[in-house]
Amino acid sequence: MMQKIFWLAGLVFVVLLVAGCGNDYTHLTEQEAVEMMKNNPGAVIVDTRTPEEYEKKHIPGALLIPVEEIKNGNAEKLLPDKNQVVMLYCRTGRRAVIAAEILVKRGYTKVYEFGGIVDWSGETEGTEN
């Protein structure tokens, strides 16, 4: 009897563990990000850097939401649909990963990060262009 209880408890634990692991973000290469942007016109591209960094150089159409604002819970005002495609970048990728992890924990289901603008070879705009 005890063996069956332990087996059942173990099975429940594994099911709960696996069920909780499906909610994560995806890292994209630059090429994958470009393809996703082309194929998902409703995708929101989010720059997680500071306003000063954004002003110097950013991807056209990117929405500025600094990682500090995301940490403070202010992203929900600008990104109300938690099922829309959200694509994040920063300077090198570090802040984008932090932002992706936070958004996933807050219930966003289609979160992608694609690194930093230092590696971006696509179109940009800003005062440094």
DSSP file with accessible surface (Angstrom, degrees, kcal/mol):
  #  RESIDUE AA STRUCTURE BP1 BP2  ACC     N-H-->O    O-->H-N    N-H-->O    O-->H-N    TCO  KAPPA ALPHA  PHI   PSI    X-CA   Y-CA   Z-CA
    1    1 A M     >        0   0  172      0, 0.0     4,-1.9     0, 0.0     5,-0.1   0.000 360.0 360.0 360.0 -47.7    0.0    0.0    0.0
    2    2 A M  H  >  +     0   0  116      1,-0.2     4,-2.6     2,-0.2     5,-0.2   0.876 360.0  56.2 -62.0 -36.6    2.8    2.5    1.0
    3    3 A Q  H  > S+     0   0  166      1,-0.2     4,-2.4     2,-0.2    -1,-0.2   0.909 106.7  49.4 -63.0 -40.5    4.6    1.6   -2.2
    4    4 A K  H  > S+     0   0  158      2,-0.2     4,-2.7     1,-0.2    -1,-0.2   0.894 110.3  51.0 -65.2 -38.6    1.5    2.6   -4.3
    5    5 A I  H  X S+     0   0   87     -4,-1.9     4,-2.8     2,-0.2     5,-0.2   0.936 111.9  46.4 -65.0 -44.9    1.2    5.9   -2.4
    6    6 A F  H  X S+     0   0  140     -4,-2.6     4,-2.4     2,-0.2    -2,-0.2   0.910 113.2  49.9 -63.6 -40.8    4.8    6.8   -3.0
    7    7 A W  H  X S+     0   0  175     -4,-2.4     4,-2.3    -5,-0.2    -2,-0.2   0.940 112.9  46.2 -63.0 -45.6    4.5    5.8   -6.7
    8    8 A L  H  X S+     0   0   99     -4,-2.7     4,-2.6     2,-0.2    -2,-0.2   0.919 112.1  50.7 -64.1 -42.7    1.4    7.9   -7.1
    9    9 A A  H  X S+     0   0   57     -4,-2.8     4,-2.4     1,-0.2    -1,-0.2   0.911 111.0  49.5 -62.2 -40.9    3.0   10.9   -5.3
   10   10 A G  H  X S+     0   0   35     -4,-2.4     4,-2.4    -5,-0.2    -2,-0.2   0.913 110.2  50.4 -64.2 -41.2    6.0   10.6   -7.6
   11   11 A L  H  X S+     0   0   77     -4,-2.3     4,-2.5     2,-0.2    -2,-0.2   0.931 110.4  49.0 -63.4 -44.5    3.8   10.5  -10.6
   12   12 A V  H  X S+     0   0   75     -4,-2.6     4,-2.6     1,-0.2     5,-0.2   0.927 110.7  51.7 -60.9 -43.2    1.9   13.6   -9.5
   13   13 A F  H  X S+     0   0  135     -4,-2.4     4,-2.5     1,-0.2    -2,-0.2   0.937 110.6  47.3 -59.7 -46.8    5.2   15.4   -8.9
   14   14 A V  H  X S+     0   0   78     -4,-2.4     4,-2.8     2,-0.2     5,-0.3   0.923 111.7  50.5 -63.7 -43.0    6.5   14.6  -12.3
   15   15 A V  H  X S+     0   0   86     -4,-2.5     4,-2.5     1,-0.2    -1,-0.2   0.938 113.0  45.9 -61.4 -45.2    3.3   15.7  -14.0
   16   16 A L  H  X S+     0   0  118     -4,-2.6     4,-1.8    -5,-0.2    -1,-0.2   0.904 112.9  50.9 -65.6 -38.1    3.3   19.0  -12.1
   17   17 A L  H  X S+     0   0   94     -4,-2.5     4,-0.8    -5,-0.2    -2,-0.2   0.949 113.0  44.2 -64.4 -47.9    7.0   19.5  -12.9
   18   18 A V  H >X S+     0   0   98     -4,-2.8     3,-0.9     1,-0.2     4,-0.5   0.912 110.9  54.6 -65.4 -40.0    6.6   18.9  -16.6
   19   19 A A  H >< S+     0   0   76     -4,-2.5     3,-0.7    -5,-0.3    -1,-0.2   0.882 108.6  49.3 -63.4 -34.4    3.4   21.0  -16.8
   20   20 A G  H >< S+     0   0   57     -4,-1.8     3,-0.6     1,-0.2    -1,-0.3   0.653 100.7  65.8 -79.4 -14.4    5.3   24.0  -15.3
   21   21 A C  H << S+     0   0   89     -3,-0.9    -1,-0.2    -4,-0.8    -2,-0.2   0.605  82.6  74.7 -85.0 -10.3    8.2   23.7  -17.7
   22   22 A G  T << S+     0   0   72     -3,-0.7     2,-1.1    -4,-0.5    -1,-0.2   0.662  74.8  83.6 -78.7 -13.3    6.3   24.6  -20.8
   23   23 A N    <   +     0   0   80     -3,-0.6     2,-0.3    -4,-0.2    -1,-0.1  -0.726  65.5 118.4 -96.4  92.6    6.1   28.3  -20.1
   24   24 A D        -     0   0  105     -2,-1.1    87,-0.4    85,-0.2     2,-0.2  -0.912  58.9-107.2-146.3 169.1    9.4   29.7  -21.3
   25   25 A Y        -     0   0   50     -2,-0.3     2,-0.4    85,-0.1    87,-0.2  -0.575  28.7-129.4 -96.5 168.1   10.8   32.1  -23.8
   26   26 A T  E     -a  112   0A  69     85,-2.1    87,-2.3    -2,-0.2     2,-0.4  -0.962   8.6-137.4-121.7 134.9   12.7   31.3  -27.0
   27   27 A H  E     -a  113   0A 107     -2,-0.4     2,-0.4    85,-0.2    87,-0.2  -0.754  24.3-163.8 -87.0 134.3   16.1   32.6  -28.2
   28   28 A L        -     0   0   13     85,-2.7     2,-0.1    -2,-0.4    84,-0.0  -0.920  16.2-127.8-116.5 146.9   16.2   33.5  -31.9
   29   29 A T     >  -     0   0   69     -2,-0.4     4,-2.6     1,-0.1     5,-0.2  -0.365  39.6-100.6 -75.5 169.5   19.1   34.1  -34.2
   30   30 A E  H  > S+     0   0   54      1,-0.2     4,-2.6     2,-0.2     5,-0.2   0.934 125.2  50.3 -59.1 -44.3   19.0   37.3  -36.2
   31   31 A Q  H  > S+     0   0  120      1,-0.2     4,-2.3     2,-0.2    -1,-0.2   0.915 110.8  48.4 -62.3 -42.3   17.9   35.4  -39.3
   32   32 A E  H  > S+     0   0   97      1,-0.2     4,-2.5     2,-0.2    -1,-0.2   0.900 111.3  51.4 -64.0 -38.7   15.1   33.7  -37.3
   33   33 A A  H  X S+     0   0    0     -4,-2.6     4,-2.6     2,-0.2    -2,-0.2   0.919 108.7  50.3 -64.3 -43.4   14.0   37.1  -35.9
   34   34 A V  H  X S+     0   0   33     -4,-2.6     4,-2.1     1,-0.2    -2,-0.2   0.932 112.1  47.7 -60.6 -44.5   13.9   38.7  -39.3
   35   35 A E  H  X S+     0   0   76     -4,-2.3     4,-2.4     1,-0.2    -1,-0.2   0.909 111.1  50.7 -63.1 -42.1   11.7   35.8  -40.6
   36   36 A M  H  X S+     0   0   34     -4,-2.5     4,-1.3     1,-0.2    -1,-0.2   0.903 109.0  51.7 -63.9 -39.9    9.4   36.1  -37.6
   37   37 A M  H  < S+     0   0   41     -4,-2.6     3,-0.3     1,-0.2    -1,-0.2   0.908 112.3  46.5 -62.3 -40.9    9.0   39.8  -38.1
   38   38 A K  H  < S+     0   0  142     -4,-2.1    -2,-0.2     1,-0.2    -1,-0.2   0.889 117.8  41.5 -66.5 -40.9    8.1   39.2  -41.8
   39   39 A N  H  < S+     0   0  110     -4,-2.4    -1,-0.2     1,-0.2    -2,-0.2   0.514 115.2  50.3 -88.9  -7.4    5.6   36.4  -40.9
   40   40 A N    ><  +     0   0   58     -4,-1.3     3,-2.6    -3,-0.3    -1,-0.2  -0.672  57.5 173.8-131.2  76.5    4.0   38.0  -37.9
   41   41 A P  T 3  S+     0   0  125      0, 0.0    -1,-0.1     0, 0.0    -2,-0.1   0.755  82.1  57.0 -59.9 -19.2    3.0   41.6  -38.7
   42   42 A G  T 3  S+     0   0   60     -3,-0.1    -5,-0.1     2,-0.1    43,-0.1   0.462  80.1 120.4 -88.8  -0.4    1.3   41.8  -35.3
   43   43 A A    <   -     0   0   21     -3,-2.6     2,-0.6    -6,-0.2    43,-0.2  -0.355  59.7-136.6 -65.1 143.4    4.5   41.0  -33.5
   44   44 A V  E     -b   86   0A  29     41,-2.8    43,-3.2    18,-0.0     2,-0.6  -0.912   9.8-152.4-104.0 121.7    5.7   43.7  -31.1
   45   45 A I  E     -b   87   0A  25     -2,-0.6    18,-3.4    16,-0.3     2,-0.5  -0.847  16.1-162.5 -93.4 123.8    9.4   44.4  -31.2
   46   46 A V  E     -bc  88  63A   0     41,-3.8    43,-2.2    -2,-0.6     2,-0.6  -0.943  13.7-155.7-117.7 124.4   10.6   45.7  -27.8
   47   47 A D  E     -bc  89  64A   0     16,-2.6    18,-2.5    -2,-0.5    43,-0.2  -0.865   7.0-168.3 -92.9 121.0   13.8   47.5  -27.1
   48   48 A T        +     0   0    1     41,-2.7    19,-2.3    -2,-0.6    20,-0.2   0.250  52.0 100.8 -98.3  13.8   14.7   47.0  -23.5
   49   49 A R  S    S-     0   0   12     17,-0.2    -2,-0.1    40,-0.2    16,-0.1  -0.110  81.7 -75.3 -86.4-171.7   17.5   49.6  -23.3
   50   50 A T     >  -     0   0   49     16,-0.1     4,-2.5     1,-0.1     5,-0.2  -0.398  41.8-108.8 -80.6 161.8   17.4   53.1  -21.9
   51   51 A P  H  > S+     0   0   67      0, 0.0     4,-2.4     0, 0.0     5,-0.2   0.877 120.1  54.6 -58.2 -36.1   15.8   56.0  -23.7
   52   52 A E  H  > S+     0   0  130      2,-0.2     4,-1.5     1,-0.2    -3,-0.0   0.919 109.8  45.5 -65.6 -42.0   19.2   57.5  -24.5
   53   53 A E  H  > S+     0   0   41      1,-0.2     4,-1.8     2,-0.2    -1,-0.2   0.908 112.5  51.9 -65.8 -41.7   20.4   54.2  -26.1
   54   54 A Y  H  < S+     0   0   45     -4,-2.5    -2,-0.2     1,-0.2    -1,-0.2   0.914 106.2  54.0 -60.9 -44.0   17.2   53.9  -28.0
   55   55 A E  H  < S+     0   0  113     -4,-2.4    72,-2.1     1,-0.2    -1,-0.2   0.876 108.1  50.8 -60.8 -37.0   17.5   57.5  -29.4
   56   56 A K  H  < S-     0   0  103     -4,-1.5    72,-2.7     1,-0.3    73,-0.3   0.903 130.9 -13.3 -68.7 -43.1   21.0   56.8  -30.7
   57   57 A K  S  < S+     0   0   65     -4,-1.8     2,-0.3    69,-0.2    -1,-0.3  -0.878  70.6 150.1-166.0 126.7   20.1   53.6  -32.6
   58   58 A H  B     -E  125   0B  15     67,-2.6    67,-2.7    -2,-0.3     3,-0.1  -0.973  49.2 -88.6-153.1 165.7   17.1   51.2  -32.7
   59   59 A I    >   -     0   0    7     -2,-0.3     3,-2.3    65,-0.2    65,-0.2  -0.624  58.5 -98.4 -76.4 131.1   15.2   48.9  -35.0
   60   60 A P  T 3  S+     0   0   37      0, 0.0    -1,-0.1     0, 0.0     3,-0.1  -0.254 108.2  15.3 -53.9 133.1   12.5   50.8  -36.9
   61   61 A G  T 3  S+     0   0   71      1,-0.3   -16,-0.3    -3,-0.1     2,-0.1   0.382  89.3 146.4  85.4  -4.0    9.1   50.3  -35.2
   62   62 A A    <   -     0   0    4     -3,-2.3     2,-0.5   -18,-0.1    -1,-0.3  -0.433  45.9-132.6 -69.1 139.6   10.6   49.0  -32.0
   63   63 A L  E     -c   46   0A  60    -18,-3.4   -16,-2.6    -2,-0.1     2,-0.7  -0.791  18.1-130.4 -91.4 127.9    8.7   49.9  -28.8
   64   64 A L  E     +c   47   0A  46     -2,-0.5   -16,-0.2   -18,-0.2   -18,-0.1  -0.736  41.0 153.8 -84.3 115.9   10.9   51.2  -26.0
   65   65 A I        -     0   0    1    -18,-2.5     5,-0.1    -2,-0.7   -15,-0.1  -0.807  36.4-141.2-136.9  93.5   10.2   49.5  -22.7
   66   66 A P    >>  -     0   0   26      0, 0.0     4,-1.7     0, 0.0     3,-1.1  -0.216  21.2-116.4 -55.5 146.7   13.4   49.7  -20.6
   67   67 A V  H 3> S+     0   0    9    -19,-2.3     4,-2.9     1,-0.3     5,-0.2   0.837 115.8  60.6 -56.2 -31.7   14.1   46.5  -18.6
   68   68 A E  H 3> S+     0   0  103    -20,-0.2     4,-1.7     1,-0.2    -1,-0.3   0.882 104.0  49.6 -64.1 -36.6   13.7   48.5  -15.4
   69   69 A E  H <4>S+     0   0   79     -3,-1.1     5,-2.7     2,-0.2     6,-0.5   0.875 110.7  49.9 -67.8 -36.9   10.1   49.3  -16.4
   70   70 A I  H ><5S+     0   0    0     -4,-1.7     3,-1.5     1,-0.2     5,-0.2   0.928 109.5  51.2 -66.6 -42.9    9.5   45.6  -17.1
   71   71 A K  H 3<5S+     0   0   84     -4,-2.9    -2,-0.2     1,-0.3    -1,-0.2   0.873 108.1  53.3 -59.7 -36.8   10.9   44.8  -13.7
   72   72 A N  T 3<5S-     0   0  106     -4,-1.7    -1,-0.3    -5,-0.2    -2,-0.2   0.425 119.8-109.4 -81.2  -0.1    8.5   47.3  -12.1
   73   73 A G  T < 5S+     0   0   25     -3,-1.5     3,-0.5    -4,-0.2     4,-0.2   0.624  83.1 123.7  85.7  14.5    5.5   45.8  -13.8
   74   74 A N    >>< +     0   0   43     -5,-2.7     4,-0.7     1,-0.2     3,-0.7   0.519  51.0  81.2 -88.2  -3.6    4.9   48.6  -16.2
   75   75 A A  H >> S+     0   0    0     -6,-0.5     4,-2.6    -5,-0.2     3,-0.7   0.839  78.3  69.7 -68.9 -31.1    5.0   46.4  -19.4
   76   76 A E  H 34 S+     0   0   51     -3,-0.5    -1,-0.2     1,-0.3    -2,-0.1   0.806  93.8  56.7 -60.1 -29.2    1.4   45.3  -18.9
   77   77 A K  H <4 S+     0   0  163     -3,-0.7    -1,-0.3    -4,-0.2    -2,-0.2   0.882 117.3  33.4 -67.7 -37.6    0.2   48.8  -19.8
   78   78 A L  H << S+     0   0   94     -3,-0.7    -2,-0.2    -4,-0.7    -1,-0.2   0.671 127.3  40.0 -92.1 -20.0    2.0   48.8  -23.1
   79   79 A L     <  +     0   0    1     -4,-2.6    -1,-0.2     1,-0.1    -2,-0.1  -0.606  65.3 156.8-127.1  70.0    1.6   45.0  -23.8
   80   80 A P        +     0   0  100      0, 0.0     2,-0.9     0, 0.0    -1,-0.1   0.794  56.5  76.8 -70.9 -26.1   -1.9   44.2  -22.6
   81   81 A D    >   -     0   0   83      1,-0.2     3,-1.4    -3,-0.1    27,-0.0  -0.742  59.8-171.1 -90.0 105.4   -2.3   41.0  -24.8
   82   82 A K  T 3  S+     0   0   76     -2,-0.9    27,-2.7     1,-0.3    28,-0.5   0.521  83.1  57.3 -75.8  -2.1   -0.3   38.3  -23.1
   83   83 A N  T 3  S+     0   0   91     25,-0.2    -1,-0.3    26,-0.2     2,-0.1   0.372  83.0 103.6-107.1   2.7   -0.8   36.0  -26.2
   84   84 A Q  S <  S-     0   0   40     -3,-1.4    26,-0.5     1,-0.1     2,-0.5  -0.449  85.3 -94.9 -80.5 158.7    0.7   38.3  -28.8
   85   85 A V  E     - d   0 110A  18     -2,-0.1   -41,-2.8    24,-0.1     2,-0.5  -0.637  42.4-169.3 -74.4 122.6    4.2   37.7  -30.1
   86   86 A V  E     -bd  44 111A   0     24,-2.8    26,-2.8    -2,-0.5     2,-0.5  -0.976   2.8-168.5-118.4 121.0    6.7   39.8  -28.1
   87   87 A M  E     -bd  45 112A   0    -43,-3.2   -41,-3.8    -2,-0.5     2,-0.4  -0.950   9.9-163.3-114.9 122.3   10.3   40.0  -29.5
   88   88 A L  E     +bd  46 113A   0     24,-3.1    26,-2.6    -2,-0.5     2,-0.3  -0.827  16.4 159.2-112.9 143.0   12.9   41.5  -27.2
   89   89 A Y  E     +b   47   0A   0    -43,-2.2   -41,-2.7    -2,-0.4    27,-0.2  -0.954   5.3 170.7-147.8 166.9   16.4   42.9  -27.8
   90   90 A C  E     - d   0 116A   0     25,-1.7    27,-2.6    -2,-0.3    28,-0.2  -0.489  58.2 -61.8-145.2-140.0   18.8   45.2  -26.0
   91   91 A R  S    S-     0   0  123     25,-0.3    27,-2.1    -2,-0.2    28,-0.3   0.936 124.9  -3.8 -84.2 -52.5   22.5   46.1  -26.6
   92   92 A T  S    S-     0   0   73     24,-0.2    24,-0.5    23,-0.2    -1,-0.0   0.514 103.6 -97.3-119.2 -12.1   24.1   42.7  -26.2
   93   93 A G  S  > S+     0   0    8     22,-0.5     4,-2.0    21,-0.0    22,-0.2   0.116  95.9 103.6 116.8 -19.2   21.3   40.4  -25.1
   94   94 A R  H  > S+     0   0  160      1,-0.2     4,-1.9     2,-0.2     5,-0.1   0.946  86.3  41.3 -63.2 -50.4   21.6   40.4  -21.4
   95   95 A R  H  > S+     0   0   41      1,-0.2     4,-2.7     2,-0.2    -1,-0.2   0.860 111.6  57.5 -68.3 -32.4   18.7   42.8  -20.6
   96   96 A A  H  > S+     0   0    0      2,-0.2     4,-2.6     1,-0.2    -1,-0.2   0.902 106.4  49.2 -64.1 -39.3   16.5   41.1  -23.2
   97   97 A V  H  X S+     0   0   36     -4,-2.0     4,-2.6     2,-0.2    -2,-0.2   0.932 111.2  49.1 -65.2 -44.1   17.0   37.8  -21.5
   98   98 A I  H  X S+     0   0   46     -4,-1.9     4,-2.1     1,-0.2    -2,-0.2   0.942 113.2  47.3 -59.5 -46.9   16.1   39.3  -18.1
   99   99 A A  H  X S+     0   0    0     -4,-2.7     4,-2.7     1,-0.2    -2,-0.2   0.908 110.9  51.9 -62.1 -41.5   13.0   41.0  -19.6
  100  100 A A  H  X S+     0   0    0     -4,-2.6     4,-2.4     1,-0.2     5,-0.2   0.927 109.0  49.9 -61.7 -44.9   12.0   37.7  -21.3
  101  101 A E  H  X S+     0   0   84     -4,-2.6     4,-2.0     1,-0.2    -1,-0.2   0.909 112.4  47.6 -61.3 -41.0   12.2   35.8  -18.1
  102  102 A I  H  X S+     0   0   30     -4,-2.1     4,-1.5    -5,-0.2    -2,-0.2   0.936 111.2  49.8 -65.7 -47.2   10.1   38.3  -16.3
  103  103 A L  H  <>S+     0   0    0     -4,-2.7     5,-2.4     1,-0.2    -2,-0.2   0.907 110.1  50.8 -61.2 -40.8    7.4   38.5  -19.0
  104  104 A V  H ><5S+     0   0    8     -4,-2.4     3,-1.9     1,-0.2    -1,-0.2   0.933 108.5  52.0 -62.5 -43.3    7.1   34.7  -19.1
  105  105 A K  H 3<5S+     0   0  180     -4,-2.0    -1,-0.2     1,-0.3    -2,-0.2   0.799 106.8  55.4 -63.0 -26.0    6.7   34.6  -15.3
  106  106 A R  T 3<5S-     0   0   79     -4,-1.5    -1,-0.3    -3,-0.2    -2,-0.2   0.290 129.4 -92.9 -92.1   8.2    3.9   37.2  -15.7
  107  107 A G  T < 5S+     0   0   32     -3,-1.9     2,-0.2     1,-0.3    -3,-0.2   0.491  72.0 148.0 102.3   4.3    2.0   35.0  -18.1
  108  108 A Y      < -     0   0    2     -5,-2.4    -1,-0.3    -6,-0.1     3,-0.2  -0.553  26.1-167.8 -73.2 136.7    3.1   36.1  -21.5
  109  109 A T  S    S+     0   0   64    -27,-2.7     2,-0.3    -2,-0.2   -85,-0.2   0.640  71.8  47.1-105.3 -17.5    3.0   33.0  -23.8
  110  110 A K  E    S+ d   0  85A  94    -26,-0.5   -24,-2.8   -28,-0.5     2,-0.5  -0.598  71.2 154.4-128.1  71.0    4.9   34.0  -27.0
  111  111 A V  E     + d   0  86A   2    -87,-0.4   -85,-2.1    -2,-0.3     2,-0.4  -0.864  12.9 174.2-107.8 130.0    8.1   35.6  -25.8
  112  112 A Y  E     -ad  26  87A  47    -26,-2.8   -24,-3.1    -2,-0.5     2,-0.4  -0.986  13.1-163.2-132.6 140.9   11.2   35.7  -28.0
  113  113 A E  E     -ad  27  88A   9    -87,-2.3   -85,-2.7    -2,-0.4   -24,-0.2  -0.972   5.0-174.6-123.4 142.0   14.6   37.4  -27.4
  114  114 A F  E     -     0   0A  14    -26,-2.6     2,-0.2    -2,-0.4   -25,-0.1  -0.047  40.0-113.6-129.3  35.2   17.0   37.9  -30.2
  115  115 A G  E     -     0   0A  11    -27,-0.2   -25,-1.7   -22,-0.2   -22,-0.5  -0.499  55.6 -25.0  84.4-139.4   20.1   39.3  -28.6
  116  116 A G  E >   - d   0  90A   6    -24,-0.5     3,-1.4   -27,-0.2     4,-0.3  -0.821  40.7-122.0-125.6 160.0   21.5   42.8  -29.0
  117  117 A I  G >  S+     0   0    8    -27,-2.6     3,-1.0    -2,-0.3   -26,-0.2   0.716 104.7  75.3 -70.0 -18.8   21.6   45.6  -31.5
  118  118 A V  G 3  S+     0   0   74    -27,-2.1    -1,-0.3     1,-0.3   -26,-0.1   0.808 104.7  38.0 -62.7 -26.5   25.5   45.3  -31.6
  119  119 A D  G <  S+     0   0  119     -3,-1.4     2,-0.4   -28,-0.3    -1,-0.3   0.413  90.6 115.4-100.6  -1.8   25.0   42.2  -33.7
  120  120 A W    <   +     0   0   29     -3,-1.0    -3,-0.0    -4,-0.3    -5,-0.0  -0.579  35.4 177.3 -76.7 123.5   22.1   43.4  -35.7
  121  121 A S        +     0   0  100     -2,-0.4    -1,-0.1     2,-0.0     3,-0.1   0.464  53.4  92.7-103.1  -1.7   22.9   43.8  -39.4
  122  122 A G  S    S-     0   0   32      1,-0.2    -2,-0.0   -92,-0.0   -92,-0.0  -0.016  90.8 -52.0 -80.2-171.4   19.4   44.9  -40.4
  123  123 A E        +     0   0  146    -63,-0.0     2,-0.3   -64,-0.0    -1,-0.2  -0.296  58.4 176.2 -65.2 142.3   17.9   48.3  -40.8
  124  124 A T        -     0   0   30    -65,-0.2     2,-0.3    -3,-0.1   -65,-0.2  -0.928  12.3-160.3-138.7 165.1   18.2   50.8  -37.9
  125  125 A E  B     +E   58   0B  84    -67,-2.7   -67,-2.6    -2,-0.3     2,-0.3  -0.952  35.3  90.8-141.6 162.2   17.3   54.4  -37.2
  126  126 A G  S >  S-     0   0   30     -2,-0.3     3,-1.2   -69,-0.2   -70,-0.3  -0.830  84.6 -56.0 140.5-176.0   18.4   57.0  -34.7
  127  127 A T  T 3  S+     0   0   97    -72,-2.1   -71,-0.2    -2,-0.3   -70,-0.2   0.703 126.0  57.8 -73.6 -18.6   20.9   59.8  -34.3
  128  128 A E  T 3         0   0  124    -72,-2.7    -1,-0.3   -73,-0.2   -71,-0.1   0.435 360.0 360.0 -89.7  -1.8   24.0   57.5  -34.9
  129  129 A N    <         0   0  105     -3,-1.2    -3,-0.1   -73,-0.3    -4,-0.0  -0.538 360.0 360.0 -83.8 360.0   22.8   56.4  -38.4
